[in-house]
Amino acid sequence: MKRIGIDVGGTNTDAVLIVDEKVVHSVKRPTTADVTSGILDALKALRAEPAAAVKVDAVVIGTTHFINAVVQRRHVQKIGAIRIGMPASASLPPFCDWPADLATLVNGEIFMLEGGHDYDGRPFMPLDTAGLKEAARKIRDKGLRSVAVCSSFSPLDPSCETTAREILADICPDVAVTLSHDLGRIGLLERENAALLNASLHDLAVTTVAAFRKAIADSGIDAPLFLTQNDGTVMQAAIATAFPVMSFASGATNSMRGAAHLSGLDDAMVVDVGGTTSDIGQLRHGFPREANAVVEVGGVRTLFRMPDLLSIGLGGGSHVDEDPVRVGPLSVGYRLTTDALVFGGTRLTATDIAVAAGLIDIGDRSRVAKLPKRLIDAALRDAWRKLEEDIDRMKTEAGDVPLLAVGGGAFLVPDRLPGISEIVRVPHGDCANAVGAAIAQVSGEADQVFRDLSREDAIAAARDIAADRAVQAGAARDSLKTVDVEDMPIAYLPGNALRVRVRVAGAIADPDLPAAA
């Protein structure tokens, strides 16, 4: 296995080459405003190393590009929203729980039609196909290029949504269609919100993935492109173009997976200290613990597969205020190498404090030689207090546990913390995010209701469905392993109904080998 992993963060773009699961070379370059230039710079620096000038099997990129677009209200497009479920859902139309500013940017037209299914999978109302055709004509006439379709209980029966896609393809074939059952689980508004967000990012996804492909080609690399997902696995570039929301939390997830790989620990707390924020989470069986609660993205409620993370405004580029002494939450971000004191700037940052304290040796140390010891000690205490409190918040057990400290700002993590048995620092830990991208596997998930089956047979059936989806997404079937299994009896359904969710993951299949049956 020879892979290049790239992680585009708010401050730095990291790139690593991994050969047979070992890091051969790593580089760190400032993230650029257009993102692509930073990737080109990192790839150029990586390939300049003789040991890294080899033919690679895949390039895997993790990016915060899409979640930043939602949070910053930039590069989103107006879309059509089709809700199938009338008259039951009339009181809560699409966008009803969105922040007003984001809804104004995205809401192009709302269509609420009869159809959908009940909680037991039975048709709720006959599908209004005439209304769908009229909606498709209006979408075409308004020039909307992306549409989200959400039907009640579509994870149980997606037929209304797939029929809507067929009608849209016939009347307005150039429109991109997002179906909610492809993204979310049971829960109408949250699943619909996921589809609406995804549809609003379609044009950005097309241009971003195309730019990633061009950057790789311009670097002289001939290899398939993958993007990392929220759950620590990868998806082919074509799938990423269709489902950009699946990569919302990939940056922090990559760091946790990379930390597990570099340390050999599958169960531990992880803190990834970047230039802008610190992400705190917990590894279970080598993968981040998933959040079970509703996750808000840019103020919008969703039910994505997202890691259970706590992000705090503490990083290497964090502003340090002197009266009172406080570190963060504001940061100089990717301007660290121009704005920090040790690099000739005028802003006192956490990196300046660390250099003055002798924790790291970068930049011009003489520029911080006169900082008062009182200020240095107080700033470090403030940073350590924040880490101690928030790591403790994310722990799920009372005893001491190991902590993996990774990221370019890991020098801010002290050597001892209450509740932590040991603090583990690993080689290439400053590029753990890119390592996590490079080693990422392909996943498949099944989440549906089974009837008239024993618990063991239902789980086995779900596992087979998840495995087929993973292989379809590019995984080698003989490498698949089960990552998560959840099952819940549904008392209000007949036939011994059981809702089962299974997730499997495996290595990227070798394109030169025939696919396993």
Backbone torsions as a table, in degrees:
resi	resn	phi	psi	omega
1	MET	NA	122.6	174.7
2	LYS	-126.7	112.0	-177.4
3	ARG	-134.1	148.1	170.2
4	ILE	-104.6	127.3	175.4
5	GLY	-109.7	135.7	-178.4
6	ILE	-130.0	133.5	174.1
7	ASP	-126.8	124.0	-179.1
8	VAL	-100.0	103.4	-179.6
9	GLY	-99.4	178.8	179.8
10	GLY	-69.0	-24.2	-178.2
11	THR	-111.3	-48.6	-176.1
12	ASN	-126.5	153.3	169.4
13	THR	-109.0	118.3	-177.0
14	ASP	-106.1	145.2	176.2
15	ALA	-138.5	138.5	177.5
16	VAL	-135.7	152.0	170.0
17	LEU	-110.1	126.4	177.7
18	ILE	-116.5	126.7	176.6
19	VAL	-120.3	119.6	-179.1
20	ASP	51.9	46.1	174.8
21	GLU	69.3	12.2	176.0
22	LYS	-115.0	138.3	179.7
23	VAL	-75.5	118.7	179.6
24	VAL	-89.1	-41.3	-177.9
25	HIS	-158.1	147.3	177.7
26	SER	-140.5	149.2	178.2
27	VAL	-138.7	157.9	178.2
28	LYS	-134.8	125.8	179.7
29	ARG	-132.3	150.3	179.5
30	PRO	-61.6	138.5	173.9
31	THR	-68.5	138.5	-179.7
32	THR	-101.9	160.7	-176.8
33	ALA	-60.1	-33.9	-179.9
34	ASP	-91.8	2.9	176.9
35	VAL	66.6	-51.1	-174.0
36	THR	-62.2	-40.2	180.0
37	SER	-61.4	-37.4	178.0
38	GLY	-64.6	-38.4	176.9
39	ILE	-64.5	-43.7	178.3
40	LEU	-60.3	-44.1	179.3
41	ASP	-61.2	-43.9	-178.6
42	ALA	-66.2	-42.1	179.5
43	LEU	-66.5	-39.3	178.3
44	LYS	-61.8	-44.8	178.9
45	ALA	-66.1	-37.6	179.9
46	LEU	-66.6	-45.5	-176.7
47	ARG	-73.0	-16.0	178.8
48	ALA	-69.1	-23.2	176.8
49	GLU	-74.7	122.7	-176.8
50	PRO	-52.3	-38.5	-178.6
51	ALA	-67.8	-18.6	-177.7
52	ALA	-97.1	-1.4	-178.4
53	ALA	-87.4	61.9	-179.3
54	VAL	-123.5	161.7	176.0
55	LYS	-74.3	129.1	-176.6
56	VAL	-105.8	155.1	-178.8
57	ASP	-84.7	-27.5	-176.9
58	ALA	-162.8	153.4	170.9
59	VAL	-117.5	127.1	-177.0
60	VAL	-120.0	124.9	-176.3
61	ILE	-117.2	133.2	169.4
62	GLY	-110.3	134.6	-175.1
63	THR	-144.0	148.6	173.1
64	THR	-100.1	13.2	-174.9
65	HIS	-55.4	-42.8	-172.0
66	PHE	-79.6	-41.9	178.1
67	ILE	-67.8	-33.4	177.1
68	ASN	-62.9	-35.8	179.9
69	ALA	-61.9	-39.9	179.8
70	VAL	-71.7	-47.6	-176.9
71	VAL	-63.4	-40.7	-176.8
72	GLN	-89.9	-2.3	178.5
73	ARG	60.8	42.1	-179.5
74	ARG	-127.1	146.3	173.1
75	HIS	64.5	21.9	171.5
76	VAL	-95.0	156.2	-175.6
77	GLN	-121.8	159.5	175.5
78	LYS	-74.1	140.8	-174.9
79	ILE	-135.5	166.8	169.7
80	GLY	-95.2	140.2	179.3
81	ALA	-118.8	117.4	179.3
82	ILE	-110.8	117.5	176.7
83	ARG	-108.0	123.1	178.3
84	ILE	-110.7	111.3	-177.3
85	GLY	168.2	5.3	179.9
86	MET	-64.3	151.2	3.0
87	PRO	-90.9	4.7	-171.1
88	ALA	-63.6	-32.0	-171.2
89	SER	-109.0	22.7	-173.7
90	ALA	-64.7	-29.7	-173.8
91	SER	-77.2	-15.3	-179.2
92	LEU	-127.4	81.4	-176.9
93	PRO	-72.0	166.5	174.5
94	PRO	-54.4	145.7	-179.2
95	PHE	73.5	4.6	-173.8
96	CYS	-64.2	-27.0	-178.3
97	ASP	-112.0	19.1	178.9
98	TRP	-87.1	152.3	168.2
99	PRO	-57.8	138.6	-172.5
100	ALA	-58.8	-40.1	-176.6
101	ASP	-66.0	-39.3	-179.8
102	LEU	-73.0	-39.6	178.2
103	ALA	-60.6	-38.8	179.4
104	THR	-62.9	-37.5	-179.2
105	LEU	-71.8	-32.5	-169.4
106	VAL	-100.7	-33.6	-172.8
107	ASN	-72.0	105.0	177.3
108	GLY	-94.6	-38.4	179.6
109	GLU	-171.8	141.2	178.8
110	ILE	-114.8	134.3	176.5
111	PHE	-127.2	122.5	-179.5
112	MET	-117.3	117.8	-169.7
113	LEU	-126.6	158.8	176.8
114	GLU	-75.1	150.5	179.4
115	GLY	141.1	-161.3	177.9
116	GLY	91.4	-178.6	-177.0
117	HIS	-129.5	161.8	178.1
118	ASP	-89.2	177.5	-175.5
119	TYR	-65.0	-18.3	179.2
120	ASP	-99.3	9.3	176.3
121	GLY	90.1	-3.8	179.0
122	ARG	-78.4	148.2	177.9
123	PRO	-58.7	134.6	-178.5
124	PHE	-83.6	-48.4	176.2
125	MET	-146.5	153.9	174.0
126	PRO	-60.7	140.1	-178.9
127	LEU	-67.4	131.5	-179.8
128	ASP	-83.0	81.6	-178.0
129	THR	-68.0	-33.2	177.5
130	ALA	-64.2	-41.8	176.7
131	GLY	-64.2	-36.4	177.6
132	LEU	-63.9	-42.1	179.7
133	LYS	-65.5	-39.5	177.5
134	GLU	-65.3	-40.9	177.4
135	ALA	-62.2	-41.3	179.9
136	ALA	-62.8	-38.8	179.3
137	ARG	-66.8	-40.2	178.3
138	LYS	-66.0	-40.0	178.1
139	ILE	-61.9	-42.6	177.9
140	ARG	-64.1	-44.5	-176.6
141	ASP	-69.3	-31.1	179.1
142	LYS	-80.1	-10.0	178.5
143	GLY	77.8	17.9	176.5
144	LEU	-70.3	139.1	-175.0
145	ARG	-109.7	-0.8	-179.2
146	SER	-147.1	141.2	-175.4
147	VAL	-137.6	141.6	172.4
148	ALA	-112.5	132.6	-179.6
149	VAL	-118.7	128.2	179.3
150	CYS	-134.7	126.4	178.7
151	SER	-119.0	147.6	-178.7
152	SER	-62.0	131.9	179.5
153	PHE	52.4	37.3	179.0
154	SER	-66.0	-25.0	174.8
155	PRO	-62.5	-24.0	176.6
156	LEU	-83.1	-38.4	179.1
157	ASP	-148.9	104.6	-175.4
158	PRO	-87.1	10.7	-170.6
159	SER	-60.8	-36.5	179.4
160	CYS	-64.5	-41.6	-179.9
161	GLU	-67.7	-41.9	-179.4
162	THR	-68.1	-34.6	174.9
163	THR	-63.9	-41.1	178.3
164	ALA	-61.2	-40.8	178.5
165	ARG	-62.8	-40.0	179.3
166	GLU	-63.6	-42.1	179.6
167	ILE	-66.0	-43.6	178.1
168	LEU	-62.0	-41.6	-179.5
169	ALA	-63.8	-30.5	-179.2
170	ASP	-77.5	-39.4	-174.0
171	ILE	-92.3	-38.3	179.2
172	CYS	-134.6	76.6	-170.9
173	PRO	-65.0	-18.7	-178.3
174	ASP	-86.4	-2.9	-178.4
175	VAL	-83.6	132.8	175.0
176	ALA	-79.9	133.1	-175.0
177	VAL	-118.2	126.5	173.3
178	THR	-107.5	125.1	177.4
179	LEU	-101.9	131.7	-171.4
180	SER	-64.5	-30.9	-177.0
181	HIS	-69.6	-16.4	176.4
182	ASP	-75.9	-15.4	-172.4
183	LEU	-118.0	-42.1	-169.1
184	GLY	-113.9	174.7	177.7
185	ARG	-105.7	-170.6	-178.4
186	ILE	-64.7	132.5	-172.9
187	GLY	136.1	95.8	-165.7
188	LEU	-58.2	-57.1	-172.5
189	LEU	-64.2	-44.9	-178.9
190	GLU	-65.4	-39.3	178.0
191	ARG	-67.5	-41.2	177.3
192	GLU	-63.5	-41.6	179.2
193	ASN	-60.3	-39.4	177.8
194	ALA	-61.2	-43.2	179.5
195	ALA	-66.3	-41.3	179.4
196	LEU	-63.3	-44.8	177.9
197	LEU	-61.0	-44.3	-178.7
198	ASN	-61.0	-45.8	-179.7
199	ALA	-62.4	-36.3	-177.6
200	SER	-70.9	-14.3	-178.7
201	LEU	-104.8	8.6	-173.0
202	HIS	-59.4	-52.6	-177.7
203	ASP	-62.0	-40.4	177.9
204	LEU	-62.1	-41.2	179.9
205	ALA	-62.8	-42.4	-179.8
206	VAL	-61.6	-48.5	-177.5
207	THR	-70.5	-36.7	-178.6
208	THR	-67.5	-48.0	-179.9
209	VAL	-64.7	-37.2	176.3
210	ALA	-62.9	-39.5	178.1
211	ALA	-66.5	-38.7	176.3
212	PHE	-61.5	-44.7	179.1
213	ARG	-60.3	-42.5	-179.0
214	LYS	-65.8	-41.5	179.3
215	ALA	-60.9	-39.4	179.4
216	ILE	-68.4	-44.8	179.6
217	ALA	-63.9	-42.3	179.8
218	ASP	-64.9	-20.8	177.9
219	SER	-87.1	1.5	178.5
220	GLY	78.6	21.5	-178.2
221	ILE	-102.6	126.2	177.8
222	ASP	-111.8	92.0	-177.6
223	ALA	-157.1	152.4	178.1
224	PRO	-65.8	149.4	-178.4
225	LEU	-105.3	133.8	174.0
226	PHE	-126.0	152.7	172.2
227	LEU	-118.0	145.6	-178.9
228	THR	-82.8	151.3	-178.5
229	GLN	-105.6	173.4	-178.6
230	ASN	-59.5	-29.9	-173.2
231	ASP	-93.0	8.2	177.1
232	GLY	91.6	7.7	176.4
233	THR	-112.4	179.2	-175.0
234	VAL	-116.6	161.3	173.4
235	MET	-135.6	149.4	178.4
236	GLN	-62.3	153.4	-175.7
237	ALA	-57.7	-36.4	-179.8
238	ALA	-64.5	-37.6	177.9
239	ILE	-69.6	-38.2	178.5
240	ALA	-62.7	-33.9	177.1
241	THR	-64.9	-37.8	-179.0
242	ALA	-79.5	-29.8	-175.1
243	PHE	-131.0	67.0	-178.2
244	PRO	-62.5	-26.3	-178.3
245	VAL	-66.1	-17.7	-179.2
246	MET	-69.7	-10.4	-178.9
247	SER	-109.8	15.1	-176.2
248	PHE	-54.4	-46.4	-173.6
249	ALA	-108.8	24.7	-172.3
250	SER	-69.1	-28.9	-177.5
251	GLY	-60.9	-53.4	179.8
252	ALA	-66.0	-37.3	178.8
253	THR	-62.6	-41.9	178.4
254	ASN	-58.3	-42.7	-178.9
255	SER	-61.7	-41.2	-179.1
256	MET	-68.7	-41.7	177.1
257	ARG	-65.5	-40.0	178.2
258	GLY	-64.8	-39.8	178.1
259	ALA	-62.2	-41.4	178.4
260	ALA	-62.8	-43.6	-178.6
261	HIS	-65.7	-44.8	-176.0
262	LEU	-70.9	-29.9	-176.4
263	SER	-95.2	-22.7	-174.8
264	GLY	80.9	4.7	178.8
265	LEU	-96.6	130.7	178.6
266	ASP	-99.3	-17.9	-179.0
267	ASP	-130.5	110.3	-177.4
268	ALA	-171.2	162.2	167.4
269	MET	-79.0	151.1	178.5
270	VAL	-133.5	135.8	168.8
271	VAL	-124.2	122.4	178.8
272	ASP	-107.9	106.2	-177.8
273	VAL	-97.3	109.6	178.6
274	GLY	-96.2	-154.6	178.9
275	GLY	-85.9	-23.1	-175.0
276	THR	-115.0	-44.5	-176.3
277	THR	-133.5	164.5	169.5
278	SER	-114.9	128.7	178.6
279	ASP	-107.5	126.4	-176.7
280	ILE	-116.5	129.9	179.6
281	GLY	-153.4	-172.7	-177.6
282	GLN	-134.0	134.1	176.7
283	LEU	-88.5	133.9	172.1
284	ARG	-129.6	116.6	-179.3
285	HIS	57.2	34.3	175.9
286	GLY	85.2	-4.3	179.2
287	PHE	-120.3	151.5	178.4
288	PRO	-62.5	141.8	172.8
289	ARG	-62.3	132.2	-177.2
290	GLU	-84.5	147.6	175.0
291	ALA	-77.3	132.9	178.1
292	ASN	-95.9	-13.1	-177.0
293	ALA	-93.8	171.7	175.1
294	VAL	-62.4	135.2	179.3
295	VAL	-109.2	129.1	177.2
296	GLU	-95.0	132.2	176.7
297	VAL	-121.7	111.1	-178.3
298	GLY	61.3	27.9	-179.3
299	GLY	88.8	3.4	-178.6
300	VAL	-106.7	128.4	-179.1
301	ARG	-75.4	130.5	178.2
302	THR	-138.9	171.0	173.6
303	LEU	-127.2	49.4	178.7
304	PHE	-68.6	159.4	163.5
305	ARG	-72.9	99.8	-177.2
306	MET	-127.3	146.0	175.1
307	PRO	-69.1	150.0	177.7
308	ASP	-82.1	98.2	-173.2
309	LEU	-125.4	152.4	169.8
310	LEU	-121.3	119.3	179.8
311	SER	-106.9	131.2	178.5
312	ILE	-125.4	153.2	-177.8
313	GLY	-79.5	69.2	178.8
314	LEU	-140.7	121.2	-180.0
315	GLY	-161.5	179.6	-178.3
316	GLY	-62.5	-26.3	-180.0
317	GLY	-98.2	9.3	-176.9
318	SER	-62.7	138.5	173.8
319	HIS	-64.4	143.2	173.5
320	VAL	-114.5	113.8	176.7
321	ASP	-90.1	144.3	-172.1
322	GLU	-99.2	-19.7	-176.4
323	ASP	-144.0	94.7	-2.9
324	PRO	-77.0	164.6	-178.3
325	VAL	-71.2	123.6	-178.0
326	ARG	-151.6	138.3	178.9
327	VAL	-107.8	122.0	179.7
328	GLY	77.6	-176.9	4.2
329	PRO	-84.9	-10.6	179.6
330	LEU	-70.3	152.3	-177.3
331	SER	-142.8	152.8	174.7
332	VAL	-78.6	-11.8	176.3
333	GLY	60.0	-134.2	-175.8
334	TYR	-72.0	-1.7	176.6
335	ARG	-89.8	12.2	-177.4
336	LEU	-54.1	-43.3	-174.6
337	THR	-75.2	-1.9	175.0
338	THR	-118.7	-28.9	-173.2
339	ASP	-95.6	-26.9	-177.0
340	ALA	-68.9	150.5	-178.5
341	LEU	-57.5	-45.0	-175.3
342	VAL	-66.4	-14.3	177.5
343	PHE	-106.9	14.3	176.4
344	GLY	94.5	6.6	-179.7
345	GLY	-89.0	-166.6	-176.0
346	THR	-121.8	-0.5	-176.6
347	ARG	-100.8	127.0	176.1
348	LEU	-76.8	121.8	-176.9
349	THR	-122.7	172.0	176.9
350	ALA	-62.6	-32.1	176.5
351	THR	-63.5	-40.6	177.2
352	ASP	-61.2	-42.2	178.6
353	ILE	-62.1	-43.6	-179.1
354	ALA	-65.3	-38.9	177.5
355	VAL	-65.9	-44.3	-179.9
356	ALA	-63.6	-31.6	-179.8
357	ALA	-84.4	-4.4	-179.9
358	GLY	80.3	15.5	179.6
359	LEU	-76.5	-30.7	177.0
360	ILE	-142.2	165.1	179.6
361	ASP	-131.1	86.8	175.9
362	ILE	-135.5	159.9	179.8
363	GLY	65.7	-156.6	-177.9
364	ASP	-102.4	102.4	-175.6
365	ARG	-64.2	-26.7	-178.0
366	SER	-63.3	-23.1	-177.8
367	ARG	-73.9	-13.8	178.3
368	VAL	-119.7	13.0	-176.2
369	ALA	-65.7	-25.5	-176.0
370	LYS	-96.6	5.9	177.2
371	LEU	-64.8	132.6	-178.8
372	PRO	-62.1	141.0	178.9
373	LYS	-60.7	-33.9	178.1
374	ARG	-58.8	-43.9	-179.9
375	LEU	-66.5	-43.5	-179.4
376	ILE	-61.3	-49.2	-178.3
377	ASP	-63.7	-41.9	-178.5
378	ALA	-66.0	-39.1	179.8
379	ALA	-66.3	-43.0	178.8
380	LEU	-65.0	-40.2	178.2
381	ARG	-61.0	-40.7	180.0
382	ASP	-64.2	-43.8	179.0
383	ALA	-63.6	-44.1	-178.5
384	TRP	-66.5	-36.4	178.9
385	ARG	-63.0	-43.2	179.7
386	LYS	-62.5	-44.5	180.0
387	LEU	-63.5	-44.1	-179.0
388	GLU	-60.1	-47.4	-177.2
389	GLU	-64.7	-43.5	-172.9
390	ASP	-81.0	-30.1	172.9
391	ILE	-64.8	-40.6	178.5
392	ASP	-64.0	-35.4	178.2
393	ARG	-63.1	-32.4	-175.1
394	MET	-89.8	-9.6	177.8
395	LYS	-70.9	146.9	178.6
396	THR	-115.9	8.8	179.0
397	GLU	-140.1	154.4	-174.3
398	ALA	-78.4	-30.3	-175.9
399	GLY	-73.7	172.3	177.5
400	ASP	-72.7	141.5	179.9
401	VAL	-133.2	155.9	176.8
402	PRO	-72.1	152.7	178.4
403	LEU	-125.9	125.5	175.1
404	LEU	-93.1	120.0	179.6
405	ALA	-104.7	112.1	-177.7
406	VAL	-132.2	175.7	-179.8
407	GLY	100.0	159.4	-178.5
408	GLY	-63.8	-20.8	-179.9
409	GLY	-104.3	19.5	-176.1
410	ALA	-64.6	-12.7	176.5
411	PHE	-64.0	-16.5	178.7
412	LEU	-78.2	-13.1	179.3
413	VAL	-83.4	123.6	-179.5
414	PRO	-70.3	169.3	-178.1
415	ASP	-78.0	-15.1	178.5
416	ARG	-141.1	139.3	176.8
417	LEU	-141.8	143.0	176.2
418	PRO	-59.9	138.9	178.9
419	GLY	82.5	-0.5	-178.6
420	ILE	-114.5	125.8	-178.1
421	SER	-73.6	-39.1	176.1
422	GLU	-157.7	150.4	176.3
423	ILE	-106.2	118.0	-173.5
424	VAL	-102.3	123.6	174.2
425	ARG	-115.0	136.9	-171.4
426	VAL	-122.5	152.4	173.1
427	PRO	-58.7	141.1	-178.5
428	HIS	65.4	17.9	-179.9
429	GLY	-63.0	-25.4	178.8
430	ASP	-70.2	-15.3	177.5
431	CYS	-117.8	27.2	-177.3
432	ALA	-57.6	-32.7	179.9
433	ASN	-62.6	-43.8	179.1
434	ALA	-69.8	-34.6	176.0
435	VAL	-62.8	-44.4	178.5
436	GLY	-60.3	-37.1	177.0
437	ALA	-65.5	-44.0	-175.6
438	ALA	-65.6	-34.1	-176.4
439	ILE	-93.1	-1.0	-172.8
440	ALA	-59.2	147.2	179.4
441	GLN	-105.7	172.4	177.8
442	VAL	-96.5	137.3	-177.6
443	SER	-119.9	164.2	171.8
444	GLY	-143.6	146.3	-177.5
445	GLU	-135.4	142.6	170.6
446	ALA	-122.6	134.6	178.6
447	ASP	-144.1	95.3	-177.5
448	GLN	-155.7	173.7	-177.0
449	VAL	-100.0	132.6	176.4
450	PHE	-115.6	146.1	179.5
451	ARG	-126.7	153.5	174.6
452	ASP	56.6	33.7	175.3
453	LEU	-129.6	150.5	172.6
454	SER	-69.6	163.4	-179.7
455	ARG	-58.5	-42.9	-178.2
456	GLU	-64.9	-41.3	-179.8
457	ASP	-69.0	-36.6	179.2
458	ALA	-65.8	-43.2	178.4
459	ILE	-64.6	-40.1	178.6
460	ALA	-63.9	-40.3	178.7
461	ALA	-64.6	-42.6	178.2
462	ALA	-64.4	-38.9	179.6
463	ARG	-63.8	-38.8	178.3
464	ASP	-64.4	-41.5	178.6
465	ILE	-63.7	-45.4	179.4
466	ALA	-61.8	-40.6	-179.9
467	ALA	-63.9	-42.9	178.6
468	ASP	-61.8	-39.4	179.6
469	ARG	-68.7	-36.1	178.3
470	ALA	-65.8	-43.5	178.7
471	VAL	-63.3	-41.1	177.6
472	GLN	-61.6	-31.7	-179.5
473	ALA	-83.2	-4.5	175.0
474	GLY	117.6	13.3	-179.2
475	ALA	-89.8	152.6	172.7
476	ALA	-82.4	122.4	-172.4
477	ARG	-60.8	-37.6	-176.1
478	ASP	-73.4	-6.2	179.3
479	SER	-101.8	-1.5	-172.5
480	LEU	-69.7	137.8	174.5
481	LYS	-132.4	147.7	179.1
482	THR	-78.2	127.9	-178.9
483	VAL	-99.0	-46.3	-177.5
484	ASP	-137.9	143.1	171.4
485	VAL	-136.8	126.1	175.0
486	GLU	-132.2	137.3	174.4
487	ASP	-139.8	145.0	-176.6
488	MET	-144.8	117.8	175.2
489	PRO	-63.4	141.8	178.7
490	ILE	-111.8	100.6	-171.2
491	ALA	-66.3	-28.7	-173.9
492	TYR	-85.5	1.8	177.0
493	LEU	-106.4	144.8	177.6
494	PRO	-76.3	168.4	172.3
495	GLY	76.8	33.2	176.7
496	ASN	53.3	49.8	-174.1
497	ALA	-70.0	140.5	-178.7
498	LEU	-140.0	124.2	175.1
499	ARG	-89.6	125.5	-176.1
500	VAL	-125.5	134.3	172.6
501	ARG	-123.9	124.2	179.0
502	VAL	-129.6	134.8	175.7
503	ARG	-123.9	130.6	177.3
504	VAL	-121.5	158.6	178.9
505	ALA	-146.7	148.4	179.7
506	GLY	-156.3	174.2	-177.1
507	ALA	-69.9	153.3	174.1
508	ILE	-63.4	130.6	-178.2
509	ALA	-67.7	143.7	175.7
510	ASP	-72.1	119.3	-176.8
511	PRO	-65.3	-17.3	-178.0
512	ASP	-88.2	-8.0	180.0
513	LEU	-102.3	147.5	177.1
514	PRO	-66.6	145.0	-179.6
515	ALA	-67.9	144.0	177.6
516	ALA	-72.7	146.3	-179.4
517	ALA	-72.2	NA	NA
